Amino acid sequence: MTRLSRRRAGVAGVAGALFAVLLGSAVPASAAPPGGAPGGGPTAGEGELLVIGHRGASGYRPEHTLAAYELAARMGADSIECDVVSTADGVPVCRHGNEIGGTTDVADHPEFADRRTTRTVDGVELTGWFTEDFTLEELRTLRAVERLPEVRGENTLHDGLYPVPTVEEFLDLRADLSRELGREIGVHVETKHPTYFDSIGLSLEEPLVAELRDAGLDSRHSPVFLQSFETANLRDLDALVEVPLVQLLSASGAPADLVAAGDPRTYADLSTVGGLAEIAAYADGVGPEKDQVIPRLADGSLGEPSSFVDDAHAAGLLVHPYTFRNENTFLPADLREGTDPAGHGRAVEEQLAFWATGIDGVFTDHPDAAVVSRELFTRGERAA
């Protein structure tokens, strides 16, 4: 039985209407207009279209902090995203990468000055401080800082306030917020640099699966998506857990595990019709870079949709593109307002164009804007 057929077989027991619709619908969002789904299927609406808090509400709080995750849920996000790396003592923690010089105040700790070093991670040489050189106890003495202070100056008000959370704390917060808010908060959990961590004896998959099992989130009914930019560890996870898996993709480059193995395939190869069919053998969805869904023109403005969403849906895959942000510097040139790179442009208009392609969800740093765009879209609004 394929992952797709197993997923559809378990629809009736999925916890919460949101994930029951998402994981079981035989009708992709693109086929179900706001007025109702054809063939008597589930009515299209907010439950089908996921708003995913990218590293939490990282447009408003330093990313990968409990404060950012909580704010995302309170803003209406259906799911919150945690990127997983390991400490020296094998504890899975939430950071965008294992180099933490730009996301914590480690540089201000003289006791850790000698930990600064240079490593090659996924073929890229990095100099800084790395989570695998700190025990959890040591890491807990650090505090998070804003990663993009030049764009998100107001977020620096929160520098130094929040510790680095463990995956256990992240999952506990999810449960607490689900009870308080009266709705199931989902999680998207990404393993970061799994081939690299395997190479230094700190495998990410087994500790992560243990955390999910301890939290009762290891079945196909659980509101969980596990994701990775690599392929081999997703295949490993396919044998370990029943939760949905998402293959992350990029508009350039290649998965680090394929590069390490001498496999010439790139993300472009995986994004073809044949590549997507291969992904569907072990995963339930894909997370493309948003330019793969609607490319930008030479002048930086938003172009016309590609066939990516239709191709992925034809393979039975959900589509959750990344990353939607409000600031001008991240928006298409024709949707910017003013000349300040940090100023907010017409982000909702951009998202309306993407919802119209039939995507099943969005990764966003600003969940409140995505909730608005989704509501407008389900009411029949379209981009100008």
C-alpha positions in Angstrom: 0.0 0.0 0.0 1.4 3.4 -1.0 1.6 6.4 1.4 -1.2 8.0 -0.5 -3.6 5.1 -0.1 -2.7 4.7 3.5 -3.4 8.3 4.1 -6.8 8.2 2.4 -7.6 5.0 4.3 -7.2 6.7 7.6 -9.3 9.8 7.0 -12.2 9.0 9.3 -10.0 9.0 12.4 -7.9 12.1 11.7 -7.9 14.3 14.8 -9.6 17.6 14.0 -11.6 18.7 11.0 -8.6 20.6 9.6 -6.4 17.6 9.1 -9.3 15.3 8.3 -10.0 17.4 5.2 -6.3 18.0 4.3 -5.1 14.4 4.6 -8.2 12.7 3.2 -9.7 14.8 0.5 -9.6 13.2 -2.9 -10.3 16.7 -4.3 -7.3 19.1 -4.3 -7.9 22.7 -3.3 -7.5 23.7 -7.0 -10.5 21.6 -7.9 -12.8 22.9 -5.2 -14.1 26.5 -5.7 -15.4 28.5 -2.8 -19.0 27.6 -3.7 -18.4 23.9 -2.9 -16.5 20.8 -4.1 -17.6 18.8 -7.1 -18.8 15.3 -6.7 -20.1 15.8 -3.2 -16.6 16.2 -1.7 -15.8 18.5 1.2 -16.6 22.1 0.8 -13.6 24.2 0.1 -12.8 26.7 2.8 -10.4 27.7 5.4 -10.0 24.1 6.7 -8.5 23.0 3.4 -6.0 25.8 3.0 -3.3 25.8 5.7 -1.6 28.9 7.1 1.7 27.7 8.5 3.6 30.0 10.9 7.1 29.9 9.4 9.5 29.5 12.4 6.5 30.9 14.3 5.3 34.5 13.7 8.9 35.4 12.8 7.8 38.7 11.3 7.0 39.9 14.8 9.2 37.9 17.2 12.7 36.4 17.0 12.3 33.1 15.0 12.1 29.7 16.6 11.2 30.9 20.1 8.2 29.8 22.1 7.0 33.4 21.9 7.0 33.3 18.1 5.2 30.0 18.0 2.6 31.1 20.4 1.9 34.4 18.6 1.5 32.5 15.3 -1.2 30.3 16.8 -3.0 33.3 18.3 -2.9 35.0 15.0 -4.8 32.1 13.4 -2.0 29.9 12.0 -3.2 26.3 11.6 0.3 24.9 12.0 3.6 26.1 13.4 7.0 25.2 12.1 10.1 24.0 14.0 13.4 23.3 12.4 15.4 20.7 14.3 19.1 20.5 15.1 21.0 18.6 17.8 23.0 19.6 20.8 26.2 17.9 21.8 24.3 15.6 24.1 21.8 14.6 21.4 18.8 16.7 22.4 16.7 18.0 19.5 16.2 21.8 19.7 14.6 24.4 17.5 16.9 26.5 15.4 16.9 27.4 11.7 20.5 26.0 11.4 23.2 24.6 13.6 25.2 27.8 13.3 23.8 30.1 15.9 25.9 33.2 15.7 23.1 35.2 14.0 20.2 33.9 16.0 21.5 34.0 19.6 23.6 36.2 21.8 26.4 33.6 21.9 29.0 36.3 20.8 28.3 38.2 24.0 29.3 35.2 26.1 33.1 35.3 26.7 33.0 31.8 28.3 32.2 30.5 24.8 34.6 32.6 22.8 36.8 29.5 22.2 33.9 27.6 20.7 33.9 29.8 17.6 35.1 27.7 14.7 34.8 27.0 11.0 32.8 24.0 9.7 31.7 22.8 6.3 28.0 22.0 6.4 26.3 20.7 3.2 29.3 21.9 1.2 29.2 25.4 2.6 32.0 26.8 4.8 30.6 28.5 7.9 32.3 30.3 10.7 30.6 30.8 14.0 29.2 28.8 16.9 27.4 25.4 16.3 24.8 23.7 18.4 26.7 20.4 18.3 29.4 22.0 20.4 27.1 22.9 23.2 25.3 20.7 25.7 21.7 21.5 26.3 22.6 23.0 29.7 25.1 25.3 28.0 22.7 26.2 25.2 20.1 27.2 27.7 22.3 30.0 29.0 21.9 31.8 25.6 19.1 33.9 24.4 17.5 34.4 21.0 18.1 37.6 18.9 16.4 38.8 15.7 18.1 37.3 12.6 17.2 40.2 10.3 17.6 43.4 12.3 18.0 45.6 9.3 14.6 44.6 8.0 12.8 43.9 11.3 14.1 46.5 13.6 11.1 46.3 16.0 11.8 42.7 16.6 15.1 43.7 18.3 13.0 44.9 21.2 12.7 41.2 22.1 16.4 40.4 21.8 17.7 38.6 24.9 14.3 37.7 26.2 13.8 34.1 25.1 15.8 30.9 25.4 16.4 28.3 22.7 13.4 25.8 23.0 13.7 22.1 22.9 11.4 20.1 20.6 9.8 18.7 23.7 8.9 22.2 24.8 7.6 23.0 21.3 5.3 20.0 21.3 4.1 20.8 24.8 3.3 24.3 23.7 1.3 23.0 20.8 -0.8 20.8 23.1 -1.4 23.7 25.5 -2.4 26.1 22.8 -4.7 23.5 21.2 -6.5 23.1 24.5 -6.7 26.8 25.2 -7.8 27.9 21.7 -10.2 25.0 21.2 -8.8 23.9 17.9 -6.0 21.5 16.9 -2.8 23.3 16.3 -0.6 21.4 13.8 3.1 21.2 13.5 5.5 21.2 10.6 8.9 19.8 11.7 11.9 20.0 9.5 15.1 18.1 10.1 18.1 20.4 9.3 21.3 19.1 7.7 20.5 15.4 8.5 23.4 14.0 6.4 25.8 16.3 8.2 24.5 15.4 11.6 24.7 11.7 10.7 28.4 12.3 9.8 29.2 13.5 13.3 27.2 10.8 15.1 24.2 12.9 16.1 21.4 11.4 14.0 18.2 13.6 14.1 15.6 11.1 13.1 15.5 8.7 16.1 15.4 11.4 18.8 12.7 13.3 16.9 10.6 10.2 16.4 11.0 9.5 20.2 9.7 13.0 21.0 6.7 12.6 18.7 5.9 9.2 20.3 6.2 10.6 23.8 3.8 13.4 22.8 1.3 10.9 21.2 1.9 12.4 17.7 3.3 9.4 15.8 0.2 8.1 13.9 -1.2 8.9 10.5 -4.0 10.7 12.3 -1.6 13.1 14.1 -1.6 16.9 13.1 2.0 16.6 12.1 4.0 17.0 8.9 7.7 16.0 8.9 9.8 17.6 6.2 13.3 17.9 4.8 15.3 19.3 1.9 17.1 15.9 1.7 15.6 12.7 0.4 17.3 9.8 2.1 16.1 10.7 5.6 12.5 11.1 4.4 12.7 7.6 3.1 14.1 6.5 6.5 11.2 8.3 8.3 8.7 6.7 5.9 9.7 3.4 7.6 9.6 4.8 11.1 6.4 6.8 11.3 3.0 7.1 9.7 2.7 10.9 9.9 2.7 12.8 6.6 6.0 13.6 5.0 6.9 16.7 2.9 9.8 16.9 0.5 11.1 20.4 0.5 12.4 21.7 -2.8 14.3 24.7 -4.1 14.5 26.7 -7.3 18.2 26.0 -7.4 20.8 23.5 -6.1 20.4 19.9 -5.1 19.7 17.8 -1.9 22.8 17.5 0.2 22.4 13.7 0.6 22.3 13.3 -3.2 25.4 15.4 -3.6 27.2 13.4 -0.9 26.2 10.2 -2.7 27.4 11.4 -6.1 23.8 11.4 -7.4 23.6 14.0 -10.1 19.9 14.8 -9.6 19.0 18.3 -8.6 15.9 20.0 -7.2 15.0 20.9 -10.8 14.9 17.2 -11.6 12.8 16.4 -8.5 10.3 19.1 -9.6 9.5 17.5 -13.0 6.5 15.3 -13.5 8.7 12.2 -13.2 10.5 13.6 -10.1 7.2 14.4 -8.4 5.9 10.9 -9.1 9.0 9.5 -7.5 8.6 11.7 -4.4 5.0 10.5 -4.1 6.3 7.0 -3.4 7.6 8.1 0.0 6.1 11.5 0.8 2.6 13.1 1.0 3.5 16.6 -0.1 6.1 19.0 -1.4 7.2 22.4 -0.1 8.5 24.3 -3.2 10.2 27.7 -3.2 7.3 30.0 -4.2 9.1 31.1 -7.4 8.6 27.5 -8.6 4.8 28.1 -8.4 4.8 31.6 -9.9 8.1 32.6 -11.4 9.2 36.3 -11.4 9.8 38.1 -14.6 13.2 39.7 -15.5 12.1 42.9 -13.9 11.3 41.2 -10.6 7.5 41.4 -11.1 5.2 38.5 -10.6 4.8 36.3 -13.7 2.3 33.6 -14.7 1.8 30.4 -12.8 3.8 27.4 -13.8 2.4 23.9 -14.1 4.0 22.9 -10.8 0.8 22.8 -8.7 -1.2 20.8 -11.2 1.8 18.4 -11.7 2.1 17.8 -8.0 -1.6 17.3 -7.5 -1.6 14.8 -10.3 1.0 12.9 -8.4 -1.2 13.0 -5.3 0.9 15.5 -3.4 -0.1 18.4 -1.3 1.7 21.7 -2.1 2.9 24.1 0.7 5.2 26.8 -0.9 7.5 29.0 1.1 8.1 31.8 2.2 5.5 34.6 2.2 6.6 37.8 3.9 5.2 41.3 4.1 8.3 43.4 3.6 9.1 45.1 0.3 12.5 43.4 0.0 10.8 40.0 -0.2 7.9 41.0 -2.5 7.7 41.0 -6.3 8.7 44.4 -7.6 5.2 45.3 -8.8 3.8 44.7 -5.3 6.1 46.9 -3.3 5.0 50.1 -1.6 7.5 53.0 -1.4 11.3 52.6 -1.5 12.0 51.3 2.1 13.1 47.7 1.9 11.7 47.1 5.4 8.3 48.8 4.5 5.3 46.6 4.0 3.9 46.1 0.5 0.9 44.4 -1.0 1.6 41.0 0.5 -2.1 40.1 0.6 -2.4 40.7 -3.1 0.6 38.4 -3.7 -0.9 35.7 -1.6 -4.3 35.9 -3.5 -2.4 35.2 -6.7 -0.8 32.1 -5.1 -4.1 30.8 -3.6 -5.6 30.9 -7.1 -3.0 28.4 -8.4 -4.6 25.7 -6.1 -1.9 25.5 -3.5 -2.9 23.7 -0.2 -1.1 26.1 2.2 1.5 28.8 2.7 4.5 29.2 4.9 4.5 32.7 6.2 6.4 34.9 8.6 3.2 37.0 9.0 0.3 34.6 9.8 -2.2 37.4 10.3 -1.8 38.6 6.7 -2.2 35.0 5.4 -5.3 34.5 7.4 -6.8 37.6 5.8 -5.7 36.6 2.3 -7.2 33.1 2.8 -10.5 34.5 4.0 -10.7 36.9 1.0 -9.8 34.1 -1.4 -12.5 31.7 0.0 -15.0 34.6 -0.4 -14.2 34.7 -4.1 -11.7 37.6 -4.1 -8.8 37.4 -6.6 -5.6 39.3 -7.2 -6.0 42.5 -9.2 
